[in-house]
Amino acid sequence: MDFVQALTDLKDGKIDHFDVDPETFPAFQKAWSAFPYQNTVKGIAQRAGKVTYIQAK
């Protein structure tokens, strides 16, 4: 998954959520640390280390 694109699409309202699991978290973290609009995205912890990201309101 292209997390830079997913973060941008979420910020722009093109998607309503995406999930990150423990196996893909390192790739997500790299994209997240470079994402300039972190305050527009909110993560919600799920079971087994999965996180669902949505638009922050």
C-alpha positions in Angstrom: 0.0 0.0 0.0 1.2 3.5 -0.8 0.7 5.2 2.6 1.7 8.7 1.3 -1.2 8.4 -1.2 -3.5 6.9 1.4 -2.8 9.8 3.9 -3.4 12.4 1.1 -6.6 10.7 0.0 -7.8 10.6 3.5 -7.0 14.3 4.1 -8.7 15.2 0.8 -11.8 13.1 1.6 -11.3 10.7 -1.3 -11.4 7.8 1.2 -13.0 7.5 4.6 -10.5 5.3 6.3 -7.6 2.9 5.9 -6.0 0.2 8.2 -2.5 -0.4 9.2 -1.4 -3.7 10.8 1.7 -4.5 12.7 3.5 -5.9 9.6 3.0 -2.8 7.6 3.5 -0.3 10.4 7.2 0.4 9.6 6.3 1.6 6.1 3.4 3.6 7.4 5.6 5.3 10.1 8.0 6.5 7.4 5.2 8.0 5.4 3.6 9.5 8.6 6.8 11.2 9.7 7.0 13.0 6.4 3.3 13.9 6.2 2.9 17.6 6.8 -0.9 17.4 7.7 -0.7 15.0 10.6 -3.4 17.0 12.5 -6.0 16.1 9.8 -5.7 12.4 10.4 -6.7 10.4 13.5 -5.7 6.9 14.4 -8.0 4.5 16.3 -6.4 1.5 17.9 -8.1 -1.9 17.2 -7.3 -5.4 18.4 -4.1 -7.2 17.6 -2.1 -4.1 16.9 -4.2 -2.9 14.0 -4.9 0.9 13.7 -7.7 2.4 11.6 -7.0 5.9 10.4 -9.8 8.4 9.7 -10.2 12.1 9.1 -9.8 14.1 12.3 -12.8 16.4 13.0 
